[in-house]
Amino acid sequence: MKITVAGVKKEFDDGLTVAKLVNLEKVETPQYVTVTINDEFVESGAFENTILKDGDEVEFLYFMGGGR
Amino acid sequence: MIKMNRGDYERILSDSKKRLPNEACGLIGGIISENGDKSVKKVYLLTNTDNSNEHFSLDPKEQLAAVKDMRAEGLVPLGNWHSHPESPSRPSEEDKRLAYDKNASYMILSLMNIDEPVLNSFKISGNTAEKEDLIIEN
C-alpha cells in the first residue's frame, strides 16, 4: 500500500501500525512526536493499535515549547 | 548564518508586543543553501497554548497547517521563534531541554527593554546553546 509520509509517497506492507511507522522512519525522540493521519491527531497511547491504510497521509510534528 | 528580511522581523516584533504580557511564538520557514546558510522566507505567527509569560507551546493544529504551507511553497522548516517578555535573549534551561533538533534555529526576541528589543538566533545541542550569526536585511 502507498502512504504519504511528510509529503513523500512511500510503499509499505499492509497492516502497518503508527508505532511501526514511527520506528521505520527512525523518528528521533518519538516520545515528543505528535502524529496526524489525514489531518486528524492520533493519541500517543493509540500508536500501537492504529493501523494505516492505503492512501493515508501522515505527518510527524515535534512538540515545540520552552520557557523563560 | 541565518538571514531574515526586516519585514519578517517586524512581524515577529509586532506580534510579540501585541501578545504581552505573554510569550509569543511561531515557526520560521525558508531555504538552506549548499553551504548551510539559512534564509528565512516566511514567518508564522502561532498561538501560545500555554497563555503564559513564562512558557510557550505551539498550537499543534496551527503547527500542522504551517508545515503544510511551507511544503506547498517549496520551503523547509528552519526552526522556531519565541519571545521573552521579561528576560534576556538567550535560551533558558527549559528552552534547551525542549530543543530536540540540533540543526534547527531557535530565535528568541527579548522585550525586557521594550524600547530596545533584541533578537538572537541559537543552535541548541543537549545543554549547549551556540549563538549563530543573524543578519536582518533591509
N, CA and C atoms of all chains as a GROMACS GRO file, in nm:
protein
  618
    1MET      N    1   0.086  -0.120   0.000
    1MET     CA    2   0.000   0.000   0.000
    1MET      C    3   0.088   0.124   0.000
    2LYS      N    4   0.031   0.234  -0.049
    2LYS     CA    5   0.108   0.359  -0.056
    2LYS      C    6   0.058   0.456   0.053
    3ILE      N    7   0.154   0.510   0.127
    3ILE     CA    8   0.123   0.608   0.231
    3ILE      C    9   0.212   0.729   0.209
    4THR      N   10   0.155   0.846   0.226
    4THR     CA   11   0.234   0.968   0.213
    4THR      C   12   0.284   1.010   0.351
    5VAL      N   13   0.415   1.012   0.366
    5VAL     CA   14   0.476   1.047   0.494
    5VAL      C   15   0.550   1.179   0.478
    6ALA      N   16   0.505   1.279   0.551
    6ALA     CA   17   0.566   1.412   0.543
    6ALA      C   18   0.579   1.458   0.397
    7GLY      N   19   0.474   1.433   0.321
    7GLY     CA   20   0.470   1.482   0.183
    7GLY      C   21   0.532   1.390   0.080
    8VAL      N   22   0.589   1.276   0.125
    8VAL     CA   23   0.656   1.185   0.032
    8VAL      C   24   0.580   1.052   0.028
    9LYS      N   25   0.543   1.010  -0.094
    9LYS     CA   26   0.471   0.883  -0.109
    9LYS      C   27   0.567   0.766  -0.093
   10LYS      N   28   0.528   0.669  -0.009
   10LYS     CA   29   0.613   0.554   0.014
   10LYS      C   30   0.529   0.426   0.014
   11GLU      N   31   0.596   0.315  -0.014
   11GLU     CA   32   0.528   0.186  -0.019
   11GLU      C   33   0.554   0.110   0.112
   12PHE      N   34   0.449   0.057   0.170
   12PHE     CA   35   0.462  -0.020   0.294
   12PHE      C   36   0.377  -0.146   0.283
   13ASP      N   37   0.409  -0.243   0.371
   13ASP     CA   38   0.326  -0.363   0.380
   13ASP      C   39   0.192  -0.330   0.446
   14ASP      N   40   0.091  -0.406   0.411
   14ASP     CA   41  -0.040  -0.389   0.475
   14ASP      C   42  -0.028  -0.418   0.625
   15GLY      N   43  -0.118  -0.359   0.702
   15GLY     CA   44  -0.121  -0.386   0.845
   15GLY      C   45  -0.025  -0.300   0.926
   16LEU      N   46   0.037  -0.203   0.861
   16LEU     CA   47   0.135  -0.118   0.929
   16LEU      C   48   0.067  -0.032   1.038
   17THR      N   49   0.123  -0.036   1.157
   17THR     CA   50   0.069   0.049   1.264
   17THR      C   51   0.149   0.179   1.270
   18VAL      N   52   0.090   0.277   1.338
   18VAL     CA   53   0.161   0.405   1.355
   18VAL      C   54   0.291   0.383   1.432
   19ALA      N   55   0.286   0.298   1.533
   19ALA     CA   56   0.406   0.271   1.613
   19ALA      C   57   0.518   0.215   1.525
   20LYS      N   58   0.481   0.122   1.435
   20LYS     CA   59   0.580   0.060   1.346
   20LYS      C   60   0.634   0.166   1.248
   21LEU      N   61   0.546   0.251   1.200
   21LEU     CA   62   0.591   0.355   1.106
   21LEU      C   63   0.689   0.451   1.175
   22VAL      N   64   0.658   0.488   1.298
   22VAL     CA   65   0.749   0.575   1.373
   22VAL      C   66   0.887   0.511   1.382
   23ASN      N   67   0.887   0.380   1.402
   23ASN     CA   68   1.012   0.305   1.412
   23ASN      C   69   1.083   0.298   1.276
   24LEU      N   70   1.008   0.265   1.171
   24LEU     CA   71   1.066   0.252   1.037
   24LEU      C   72   1.124   0.385   0.987
   25GLU      N   73   1.056   0.493   1.023
   25GLU     CA   74   1.100   0.625   0.976
   25GLU      C   75   1.211   0.683   1.064
   26LYS      N   76   1.252   0.604   1.163
   26LYS     CA   77   1.362   0.646   1.253
   26LYS      C   78   1.337   0.785   1.312
   27VAL      N   79   1.214   0.804   1.359
   27VAL     CA   80   1.178   0.932   1.420
   27VAL      C   81   1.258   0.950   1.549
   28GLU      N   82   1.327   1.064   1.557
   28GLU     CA   83   1.405   1.091   1.678
   28GLU      C   84   1.313   1.138   1.790
   29THR      N   85   1.352   1.108   1.911
   29THR     CA   86   1.274   1.143   2.032
   29THR      C   87   1.123   1.125   2.008
   30PRO      N   88   1.082   0.998   1.976
   30PRO     CA   89   0.941   0.974   1.942
   30PRO      C   90   0.844   1.010   2.054
   31GLN      N   91   0.895   1.014   2.177
   31GLN     CA   92   0.805   1.048   2.289
   31GLN      C   93   0.755   1.192   2.280
   32TYR      N   94   0.821   1.273   2.197
   32TYR     CA   95   0.779   1.413   2.182
   32TYR      C   96   0.717   1.440   2.046
   33VAL      N   97   0.678   1.332   1.978
   33VAL     CA   98   0.622   1.348   1.844
   33VAL      C   99   0.470   1.326   1.845
   34THR      N  100   0.402   1.416   1.780
   34THR     CA  101   0.258   1.402   1.758
   34THR      C  102   0.240   1.354   1.614
   35VAL      N  103   0.146   1.263   1.595
   35VAL     CA  104   0.122   1.208   1.461
   35VAL      C  105  -0.018   1.247   1.415
   36THR      N  106  -0.027   1.286   1.289
   36THR     CA  107  -0.159   1.308   1.230
   36THR      C  108  -0.176   1.212   1.112
   37ILE      N  109  -0.298   1.166   1.097
   37ILE     CA  110  -0.336   1.087   0.979
   37ILE      C  111  -0.450   1.162   0.914
   38ASN      N  112  -0.427   1.204   0.791
   38ASN     CA  113  -0.528   1.280   0.717
   38ASN      C  114  -0.580   1.397   0.800
   39ASP      N  115  -0.485   1.467   0.863
   39ASP     CA  116  -0.511   1.587   0.944
   39ASP      C  117  -0.579   1.560   1.079
   40GLU      N  118  -0.599   1.434   1.112
   40GLU     CA  119  -0.657   1.400   1.242
   40GLU      C  120  -0.545   1.358   1.336
   41PHE      N  121  -0.544   1.416   1.458
   41PHE     CA  122  -0.439   1.383   1.554
   41PHE      C  123  -0.464   1.246   1.616
   42VAL      N  124  -0.356   1.169   1.628
   42VAL     CA  125  -0.364   1.036   1.688
   42VAL      C  126  -0.313   1.045   1.831
   43GLU      N  127  -0.390   0.996   1.925
   43GLU     CA  128  -0.345   0.993   2.065
   43GLU      C  129  -0.220   0.906   2.074
   44SER      N  130  -0.119   0.953   2.151
   44SER     CA  131   0.006   0.877   2.157
   44SER      C  132  -0.016   0.736   2.211
   45GLY      N  133  -0.115   0.719   2.297
   45GLY     CA  134  -0.144   0.587   2.351
   45GLY      C  135  -0.206   0.492   2.250
   46ALA      N  136  -0.243   0.548   2.134
   46ALA     CA  137  -0.310   0.466   2.032
   46ALA      C  138  -0.217   0.427   1.918
   47PHE      N  139  -0.089   0.462   1.927
   47PHE     CA  140   0.005   0.433   1.818
   47PHE      C  141   0.010   0.283   1.786
   48GLU      N  142   0.012   0.201   1.892
   48GLU     CA  143   0.028   0.056   1.872
   48GLU      C  144  -0.092  -0.005   1.802
   49ASN      N  145  -0.209   0.053   1.824
   49ASN     CA  146  -0.332  -0.010   1.773
   49ASN      C  147  -0.392   0.060   1.651
   50THR      N  148  -0.327   0.166   1.606
   50THR     CA  149  -0.381   0.238   1.490
   50THR      C  150  -0.316   0.183   1.363
   51ILE      N  151  -0.397   0.124   1.279
   51ILE     CA  152  -0.345   0.063   1.156
   51ILE      C  153  -0.368   0.158   1.038
   52LEU      N  154  -0.263   0.181   0.964
   52LEU     CA  155  -0.272   0.271   0.849
   52LEU      C  156  -0.329   0.198   0.728
   53LYS      N  157  -0.389   0.279   0.642
   53LYS     CA  158  -0.447   0.217   0.522
   53LYS      C  159  -0.397   0.290   0.397
   54ASP      N  160  -0.414   0.223   0.286
   54ASP     CA  161  -0.366   0.277   0.158
   54ASP      C  162  -0.421   0.418   0.135
   55GLY      N  163  -0.332   0.508   0.097
   55GLY     CA  164  -0.373   0.645   0.066
   55GLY      C  165  -0.366   0.742   0.184
   56ASP      N  166  -0.338   0.689   0.303
   56ASP     CA  167  -0.329   0.778   0.419
   56ASP      C  168  -0.214   0.879   0.403
   57GLU      N  169  -0.237   0.996   0.462
   57GLU     CA  170  -0.132   1.099   0.465
   57GLU      C  171  -0.092   1.121   0.610
   58VAL      N  172   0.035   1.097   0.638
   58VAL     CA  173   0.084   1.101   0.776
   58VAL      C  174   0.184   1.215   0.792
   59GLU      N  175   0.172   1.285   0.904
   59GLU     CA  176   0.270   1.390   0.938
   59GLU      C  177   0.322   1.362   1.079
   60PHE      N  178   0.450   1.391   1.098
   60PHE     CA  179   0.510   1.386   1.231
   60PHE      C  180   0.536   1.530   1.276
   61LEU      N  181   0.483   1.566   1.390
   61LEU     CA  182   0.504   1.702   1.442
   61LEU      C  183   0.577   1.693   1.575
   62TYR      N  184   0.686   1.765   1.584
   62TYR     CA  185   0.760   1.767   1.710
   62TYR      C  186   0.701   1.871   1.803
   63PHE      N  187   0.685   1.830   1.928
   63PHE     CA  188   0.640   1.928   2.027
   63PHE      C  189   0.743   2.041   2.030
   64MET      N  190   0.694   2.163   2.028
   64MET     CA  191   0.783   2.279   2.038
   64MET      C  192   0.734   2.368   2.150
   65GLY      N  193   0.822   2.388   2.245
   65GLY     CA  194   0.786   2.474   2.357
   65GLY      C  195   0.911   2.516   2.432
   66GLY      N  196   0.890   2.592   2.536
   66GLY     CA  197   1.002   2.639   2.615
   66GLY      C  198   0.952   2.730   2.724
   67GLY      N  199   1.045   2.800   2.782
   67GLY     CA  200   1.009   2.892   2.888
   67GLY      C  201   1.120   2.989   2.914
   68ARG      N  202   1.090   3.089   2.992
   68ARG     CA  203   1.189   3.195   3.010
   68ARG      C  204   1.310   3.148   3.091
   69MET      N  205   2.498   3.076   0.954
   69MET     CA  206   2.439   3.209   0.940
   69MET      C  207   2.293   3.198   0.895
   70ILE      N  208   2.213   3.288   0.946
   70ILE     CA  209   2.072   3.290   0.905
   70ILE      C  210   2.032   3.435   0.872
   71LYS      N  211   1.963   3.449   0.760
   71LYS     CA  212   1.919   3.582   0.715
   71LYS      C  213   1.768   3.594   0.726
   72MET      N  214   1.724   3.714   0.757
   72MET     CA  215   1.581   3.741   0.766
   72MET      C  216   1.559   3.882   0.715
   73ASN      N  217   1.450   3.904   0.642
   73ASN     CA  218   1.428   4.041   0.596
   73ASN      C  219   1.360   4.123   0.707
   74ARG      N  220   1.373   4.251   0.696
   74ARG     CA  221   1.324   4.340   0.803
   74ARG      C  222   1.173   4.328   0.822
   75GLY      N  223   1.101   4.303   0.713
   75GLY     CA  224   0.956   4.289   0.724
   75GLY      C  225   0.917   4.172   0.813
   76ASP      N  226   0.988   4.060   0.798
   76ASP     CA  227   0.959   3.944   0.882
   76ASP      C  228   0.997   3.971   1.027
   77TYR      N  229   1.109   4.040   1.045
   77TYR     CA  230   1.148   4.077   1.181
   77TYR      C  231   1.040   4.165   1.245
   78GLU      N  232   0.990   4.259   1.169
   78GLU     CA  233   0.887   4.350   1.222
   78GLU      C  234   0.760   4.274   1.257
   79ARG      N  235   0.728   4.171   1.180
   79ARG     CA  236   0.608   4.090   1.211
   79ARG      C  237   0.624   4.018   1.344
   80ILE      N  238   0.743   3.963   1.367
   80ILE     CA  239   0.770   3.896   1.494
   80ILE      C  240   0.762   3.996   1.609
   81LEU      N  241   0.823   4.111   1.587
   81LEU     CA  242   0.825   4.215   1.692
   81LEU      C  243   0.683   4.262   1.724
   82SER      N  244   0.607   4.289   1.620
   82SER     CA  245   0.471   4.340   1.638
   82SER      C  246   0.383   4.237   1.709
   83ASP      N  247   0.393   4.111   1.667
   83ASP     CA  248   0.312   4.006   1.730
   83ASP      C  249   0.352   3.987   1.876
   84SER      N  250   0.482   3.994   1.902
   84SER     CA  251   0.530   3.975   2.039
   84SER      C  252   0.481   4.087   2.130
   85LYS      N  253   0.479   4.208   2.080
   85LYS     CA  254   0.428   4.320   2.160
   85LYS      C  255   0.277   4.306   2.182
   86LYS      N  256   0.208   4.264   2.077
   86LYS     CA  257   0.063   4.251   2.085
   86LYS      C  258   0.022   4.147   2.189
   87ARG      N  259   0.104   4.043   2.205
   87ARG     CA  260   0.068   3.933   2.294
   87ARG      C  261   0.120   3.952   2.437
   88LEU      N  262   0.186   4.063   2.464
   88LEU     CA  263   0.229   4.090   2.601
   88LEU      C  264   0.108   4.092   2.694
   89PRO      N  265   0.116   4.047   2.818
   89PRO     CA  266   0.240   4.010   2.888
   89PRO      C  267   0.287   3.867   2.860
   90ASN      N  268   0.214   3.795   2.772
   90ASN     CA  269   0.251   3.655   2.747
   90ASN      C  270   0.362   3.641   2.644
   91GLU      N  271   0.421   3.524   2.645
   91GLU     CA  272   0.520   3.494   2.541
   91GLU      C  273   0.446   3.472   2.409
   92ALA      N  274   0.507   3.516   2.302
   92ALA     CA  275   0.458   3.489   2.167
   92ALA      C  276   0.549   3.383   2.105
   93CYS      N  277   0.500   3.317   2.000
   93CYS     CA  278   0.579   3.209   1.942
   93CYS      C  279   0.537   3.180   1.799
   94GLY      N  280   0.619   3.107   1.730
   94GLY     CA  281   0.586   3.072   1.592
   94GLY      C  282   0.696   2.990   1.527
   95LEU      N  283   0.684   2.976   1.397
   95LEU     CA  284   0.779   2.898   1.319
   95LEU      C  285   0.844   2.984   1.212
   96ILE      N  286   0.958   2.939   1.164
   96ILE     CA  287   1.022   3.006   1.051
   96ILE      C  288   1.047   2.902   0.942
   97GLY      N  289   1.012   2.940   0.820
   97GLY     CA  290   1.036   2.854   0.706
   97GLY      C  291   1.124   2.926   0.605
   98GLY      N  292   1.198   2.850   0.528
   98GLY     CA  293   1.285   2.917   0.431
   98GLY      C  294   1.363   2.818   0.348
   99ILE      N  295   1.482   2.858   0.310
   99ILE     CA  296   1.566   2.772   0.229
   99ILE      C  297   1.706   2.761   0.294
  100ILE      N  298   1.772   2.651   0.261
  100ILE     CA  299   1.908   2.629   0.312
  100ILE      C  300   2.000   2.614   0.191
  101SER      N  301   2.101   2.698   0.184
  101SER     CA  302   2.192   2.692   0.069
  101SER      C  303   2.290   2.576   0.085
  102GLU      N  304   2.364   2.550  -0.022
  102GLU     CA  305   2.456   2.436  -0.020
  102GLU      C  306   2.561   2.448   0.089
  103ASN      N  307   2.598   2.573   0.123
  103ASN     CA  308   2.699   2.590   0.228
  103ASN      C  309   2.638   2.591   0.369
  104GLY      N  310   2.508   2.566   0.376
  104GLY     CA  311   2.443   2.556   0.507
  104GLY      C  312   2.381   2.685   0.556
  105ASP      N  313   2.404   2.795   0.485
  105ASP     CA  314   2.342   2.921   0.526
  105ASP      C  315   2.190   2.913   0.508
  106LYS      N  316   2.120   2.973   0.604
  106LYS     CA  317   1.974   2.971   0.601
  106LYS      C  318   1.920   3.107   0.564
  107SER      N  319   1.809   3.104   0.494
  107SER     CA  320   1.741   3.229   0.459
  107SER      C  321   1.593   3.214   0.492
  108VAL      N  322   1.545   3.297   0.584
  108VAL     CA  323   1.404   3.290   0.622
  108VAL      C  324   1.320   3.353   0.511
  109LYS      N  325   1.221   3.280   0.464
  109LYS     CA  326   1.133   3.331   0.359
  109LYS      C  327   0.992   3.357   0.410
  110LYS      N  328   0.958   3.294   0.520
  110LYS     CA  329   0.823   3.315   0.573
  110LYS      C  330   0.824   3.291   0.724
  111VAL      N  331   0.758   3.383   0.794
  111VAL     CA  332   0.745   3.373   0.939
  111VAL      C  333   0.601   3.337   0.971
  112TYR      N  334   0.581   3.243   1.061
  112TYR     CA  335   0.447   3.200   1.101
  112TYR      C  336   0.423   3.242   1.246
  113LEU      N  337   0.314   3.315   1.267
  113LEU     CA  338   0.277   3.362   1.400
  113LEU      C  339   0.174   3.264   1.456
  114LEU      N  340   0.213   3.186   1.555
  114LEU     CA  341   0.125   3.083   1.608
  114LEU      C  342   0.075   3.119   1.748
  115THR      N  343  -0.025   3.045   1.790
  115THR     CA  344  -0.083   3.067   1.923
  115THR      C  345   0.001   2.996   2.029
  116ASN      N  346   0.027   3.068   2.137
  116ASN     CA  347   0.091   3.006   2.253
  116ASN      C  348  -0.018   2.944   2.338
  117THR      N  349  -0.030   2.813   2.331
  117THR     CA  350  -0.140   2.747   2.402
  117THR      C  351  -0.122   2.751   2.554
  118ASP      N  352  -0.003   2.786   2.600
  118ASP     CA  353   0.019   2.799   2.745
  118ASP      C  354  -0.039   2.931   2.799
  119ASN      N  355  -0.061   3.028   2.711
  119ASN     CA  356  -0.110   3.160   2.756
  119ASN      C  357  -0.034   3.207   2.880
  120SER      N  358   0.097   3.209   2.869
  120SER     CA  359   0.182   3.235   2.985
  120SER      C  360   0.291   3.336   2.951
  121ASN      N  361   0.337   3.408   3.052
  121ASN     CA  362   0.450   3.497   3.030
  121ASN      C  363   0.582   3.427   3.062
  122GLU      N  364   0.573   3.297   3.099
  122GLU     CA  365   0.694   3.222   3.133
  122GLU      C  366   0.715   3.098   3.048
  123HIS      N  367   0.611   3.056   2.976
  123HIS     CA  368   0.622   2.933   2.897
  123HIS      C  369   0.552   2.951   2.763
  124PHE      N  370   0.592   2.864   2.669
  124PHE     CA  371   0.516   2.861   2.544
  124PHE      C  372   0.509   2.718   2.491
  125SER      N  373   0.400   2.689   2.425
  125SER     CA  374   0.383   2.566   2.347
  125SER      C  375   0.311   2.604   2.219
  126LEU      N  376   0.363   2.558   2.107
  126LEU     CA  377   0.297   2.588   1.980
  126LEU      C  378   0.166   2.510   1.970
  127ASP      N  379   0.065   2.574   1.914
  127ASP     CA  380  -0.062   2.508   1.888
  127ASP      C  381  -0.039   2.402   1.780
  128PRO      N  382  -0.062   2.272   1.811
  128PRO     CA  383  -0.031   2.165   1.715
  128PRO      C  384  -0.108   2.178   1.583
  129LYS      N  385  -0.233   2.223   1.589
  129LYS     CA  386  -0.310   2.235   1.464
  129LYS      C  387  -0.251   2.345   1.375
  130GLU      N  388  -0.212   2.454   1.437
  130GLU     CA  389  -0.151   2.562   1.360
  130GLU      C  390  -0.013   2.519   1.309
  131GLN      N  391   0.056   2.440   1.390
  131GLN     CA  392   0.187   2.389   1.350
  131GLN      C  393   0.173   2.302   1.225
  132LEU      N  394   0.072   2.216   1.226
  132LEU     CA  395   0.046   2.129   1.110
  132LEU      C  396   0.016   2.213   0.985
  133ALA      N  397  -0.067   2.314   1.002
  133ALA     CA  398  -0.102   2.399   0.888
  133ALA      C  399   0.022   2.472   0.835
  134ALA      N  400   0.108   2.516   0.926
  134ALA     CA  401   0.230   2.588   0.885
  134ALA      C  402   0.324   2.495   0.809
  135VAL      N  403   0.341   2.374   0.859
  135VAL     CA  404   0.430   2.278   0.793
  135VAL      C  405   0.380   2.248   0.651
  136LYS      N  406   0.249   2.233   0.638
  136LYS     CA  407   0.193   2.206   0.504
  136LYS      C  408   0.209   2.326   0.412
  137ASP      N  409   0.192   2.445   0.469
  137ASP     CA  410   0.208   2.566   0.389
  137ASP      C  411   0.353   2.578   0.339
  138MET      N  412   0.448   2.549   0.427
  138MET     CA  413   0.589   2.552   0.386
  138MET      C  414   0.614   2.458   0.269
  139ARG      N  415   0.561   2.338   0.282
  139ARG     CA  416   0.583   2.238   0.177
  139ARG      C  417   0.522   2.285   0.045
  140ALA      N  418   0.402   2.343   0.054
  140ALA     CA  419   0.334   2.390  -0.067
  140ALA      C  420   0.412   2.503  -0.133
  141GLU      N  421   0.485   2.578  -0.053
  141GLU     CA  422   0.561   2.691  -0.108
  141GLU      C  423   0.707   2.657  -0.138
  142GLY      N  424   0.741   2.530  -0.122
  142GLY     CA  425   0.877   2.486  -0.153
  142GLY      C  426   0.978   2.528  -0.048
  143LEU      N  427   0.930   2.550   0.074
  143LEU     CA  428   1.019   2.590   0.183
  143LEU      C  429   1.042   2.473   0.277
  144VAL      N  430   1.143   2.486   0.359
  144VAL     CA  431   1.169   2.383   0.461
  144VAL      C  432   1.159   2.448   0.598
  145PRO      N  433   1.120   2.371   0.699
  145PRO     CA  434   1.119   2.426   0.835
  145PRO      C  435   1.262   2.458   0.880
  146LEU      N  436   1.283   2.581   0.924
  146LEU     CA  437   1.417   2.621   0.969
  146LEU      C  438   1.429   2.621   1.120
  147GLY      N  439   1.316   2.632   1.189
  147GLY     CA  440   1.321   2.636   1.334
  147GLY      C  441   1.201   2.710   1.389
  148ASN      N  442   1.215   2.761   1.509
  148ASN     CA  443   1.104   2.836   1.567
  148ASN      C  444   1.153   2.964   1.632
  149TRP      N  445   1.059   3.045   1.675
  149TRP     CA  446   1.093   3.170   1.744
  149TRP      C  447   0.996   3.185   1.860
  150HIS      N  448   1.042   3.252   1.964
  150HIS     CA  449   0.951   3.291   2.071
  150HIS      C  450   1.005   3.414   2.140
  151SER      N  451   0.919   3.476   2.217
  151SER     CA  452   0.960   3.599   2.285
  151SER      C  453   0.984   3.573   2.433
  152HIS      N  454   1.071   3.653   2.489
  152HIS     CA  455   1.094   3.656   2.633
  152HIS      C  456   1.051   3.795   2.680
  153PRO      N  457   0.930   3.806   2.734
  153PRO     CA  458   0.882   3.939   2.773
  153PRO      C  459   0.965   4.006   2.882
  154GLU      N  460   1.023   3.925   2.970
  154GLU     CA  461   1.090   3.984   3.087
  154GLU      C  462   1.230   3.932   3.110
  155SER      N  463   1.286   3.865   3.012
  155SER     CA  464   1.421   3.808   3.033
  155SER      C  465   1.503   3.825   2.905
  156PRO      N  466   1.634   3.805   2.917
  156PRO     CA  467   1.723   3.830   2.801
  156PRO      C  468   1.700   3.734   2.684
  157SER      N  469   1.761   3.771   2.573
  157SER     CA  470   1.753   3.690   2.451
  157SER      C  471   1.857   3.580   2.455
  158ARG      N  472   1.831   3.482   2.536
  158ARG     CA  473   1.918   3.364   2.544
  158ARG      C  474   1.831   3.246   2.588
  159PRO      N  475   1.865   3.123   2.545
  159PRO     CA  476   1.782   3.008   2.579
  159PRO      C  477   1.783   2.981   2.730
  160SER      N  478   1.666   2.961   2.786
  160SER     CA  479   1.656   2.923   2.926
  160SER      C  480   1.687   2.774   2.937
  161GLU      N  481   1.695   2.725   3.057
  161GLU     CA  482   1.718   2.580   3.076
  161GLU      C  483   1.603   2.502   3.013
  162GLU      N  484   1.481   2.553   3.027
  162GLU     CA  485   1.365   2.485   2.968
  162GLU      C  486   1.371   2.489   2.815
  163ASP      N  487   1.415   2.604   2.762
  163ASP     CA  488   1.430   2.613   2.615
  163ASP      C  489   1.527   2.506   2.566
  164LYS      N  490   1.636   2.488   2.639
  164LYS     CA  491   1.737   2.391   2.597
  164LYS      C  492   1.684   2.248   2.611
  165ARG      N  493   1.613   2.224   2.719
  165ARG     CA  494   1.560   2.090   2.744
  165ARG      C  495   1.459   2.049   2.637
  166LEU      N  496   1.387   2.147   2.584
  166LEU     CA  497   1.281   2.116   2.488
  166LEU      C  498   1.323   2.141   2.342
  167ALA      N  499   1.451   2.158   2.321
  167ALA     CA  500   1.502   2.177   2.184
  167ALA      C  501   1.554   2.043   2.133
  168TYR      N  502   1.477   1.980   2.045
  168TYR     CA  503   1.509   1.843   2.005
  168TYR      C  504   1.590   1.834   1.877
  169ASP      N  505   1.595   1.943   1.803
  169ASP     CA  506   1.660   1.939   1.672
  169ASP      C  507   1.787   2.023   1.675
  170LYS      N  508   1.901   1.956   1.670
  170LYS     CA  509   2.028   2.029   1.680
  170LYS      C  510   2.058   2.111   1.555
  171ASN      N  511   1.986   2.082   1.446
  171ASN     CA  512   2.007   2.157   1.322
  171ASN      C  513   1.915   2.279   1.311
  172ALA      N  514   1.816   2.288   1.398
  172ALA     CA  515   1.718   2.396   1.389
  172ALA      C  516   1.776   2.528   1.443
  173SER      N  517   1.716   2.636   1.398
  173SER     CA  518   1.748   2.768   1.452
  173SER      C  519   1.640   2.805   1.553
  174TYR      N  520   1.683   2.843   1.670
  174TYR     CA  521   1.589   2.882   1.775
  174TYR      C  522   1.607   3.032   1.799
  175MET      N  523   1.509   3.109   1.754
  175MET     CA  524   1.517   3.255   1.767
  175MET      C  525   1.444   3.301   1.893
  176ILE      N  526   1.507   3.393   1.963
  176ILE     CA  527   1.448   3.445   2.086
  176ILE      C  528   1.451   3.597   2.082
  177LEU      N  529   1.333   3.656   2.095
  177LEU     CA  530   1.321   3.801   2.097
  177LEU      C  531   1.299   3.846   2.241
  178SER      N  532   1.391   3.926   2.291
  178SER     CA  533   1.375   3.979   2.426
  178SER      C  534   1.308   4.116   2.421
  179LEU      N  535   1.202   4.129   2.503
  179LEU     CA  536   1.135   4.258   2.518
  179LEU      C  537   1.158   4.312   2.659
  180MET      N  538   1.264   4.262   2.719
  180MET     CA  539   1.296   4.305   2.856
  180MET      C  540   1.306   4.457   2.862
  181ASN      N  541   1.372   4.513   2.760
  181ASN     CA  542   1.371   4.659   2.742
  181ASN      C  543   1.286   4.684   2.618
  182ILE      N  544   1.163   4.724   2.640
  182ILE     CA  545   1.066   4.733   2.529
  182ILE      C  546   1.110   4.830   2.420
  183ASP      N  547   1.192   4.927   2.458
  183ASP     CA  548   1.238   5.026   2.359
  183ASP      C  549   1.360   4.976   2.281
  184GLU      N  550   1.421   4.870   2.330
  184GLU     CA  551   1.538   4.815   2.262
  184GLU      C  552   1.526   4.663   2.254
  185PRO      N  553   1.433   4.615   2.170
  185PRO     CA  554   1.418   4.469   2.158
  185PRO      C  555   1.545   4.405   2.100
  186VAL      N  556   1.570   4.282   2.144
  186VAL     CA  557   1.690   4.211   2.098
  186VAL      C  558   1.650   4.074   2.044
  187LEU      N  559   1.684   4.048   1.919
  187LEU     CA  560   1.656   3.916   1.859
  187LEU      C  561   1.787   3.845   1.832
  188ASN      N  562   1.800   3.725   1.886
  188ASN     CA  563   1.915   3.641   1.859
  188ASN      C  564   1.867   3.504   1.810
  189SER      N  565   1.956   3.436   1.741
  189SER     CA  566   1.926   3.302   1.693
  189SER      C  567   2.031   3.206   1.748
  190PHE      N  568   1.985   3.088   1.788
  190PHE     CA  569   2.074   2.991   1.852
  190PHE      C  570   2.060   2.854   1.789
  191LYS      N  571   2.169   2.779   1.792
  191LYS     CA  572   2.167   2.635   1.770
  191LYS      C  573   2.179   2.571   1.908
  192ILE      N  574   2.099   2.470   1.933
  192ILE     CA  575   2.099   2.408   2.065
  192ILE      C  576   2.122   2.258   2.049
  193SER      N  577   2.222   2.209   2.121
  193SER     CA  578   2.250   2.066   2.119
  193SER      C  579   2.272   2.022   2.263
  194GLY      N  580   2.184   1.938   2.311
  194GLY     CA  581   2.193   1.898   2.452
  194GLY      C  582   2.175   2.020   2.540
  195ASN      N  583   2.270   2.040   2.629
  195ASN     CA  584   2.258   2.155   2.719
  195ASN      C  585   2.341   2.274   2.670
  196THR      N  586   2.390   2.265   2.545
  196THR     CA  587   2.476   2.370   2.492
  196THR      C  588   2.403   2.452   2.387
  197ALA      N  589   2.402   2.582   2.407
  197ALA     CA  590   2.342   2.673   2.309
  197ALA      C  591   2.451   2.760   2.249
  198GLU      N  592   2.452   2.768   2.116
  198GLU     CA  593   2.553   2.849   2.048
  198GLU      C  594   2.482   2.952   1.961
  199LYS      N  595   2.518   3.078   1.982
  199LYS     CA  596   2.458   3.185   1.904
  199LYS      C  597   2.505   3.176   1.759
  200GLU      N  598   2.413   3.190   1.665
  200GLU     CA  599   2.453   3.190   1.524
  200GLU      C  600   2.439   3.331   1.469
  201ASP      N  601   2.514   3.359   1.364
  201ASP     CA  602   2.507   3.492   1.303
  201ASP      C  603   2.368   3.513   1.244
  202LEU      N  604   2.306   3.624   1.284
  202LEU     CA  605   2.174   3.659   1.234
  202LEU      C  606   2.186   3.793   1.162
  203ILE      N  607   2.144   3.793   1.036
  203ILE     CA  608   2.150   3.916   0.957
  203ILE      C  609   2.009   3.959   0.921
  204ILE      N  610   1.972   4.080   0.964
  204ILE     CA  611   1.841   4.136   0.927
  204ILE      C  612   1.864   4.224   0.805
  205GLU      N  613   1.804   4.184   0.692
  205GLU     CA  614   1.828   4.256   0.567
  205GLU      C  615   1.717   4.357   0.542
  206ASN      N  616   1.755   4.475   0.494
  206ASN     CA  617   1.656   4.577   0.461
  206ASN      C  618   1.596   4.554   0.322
   0.00000   0.00000   0.00000
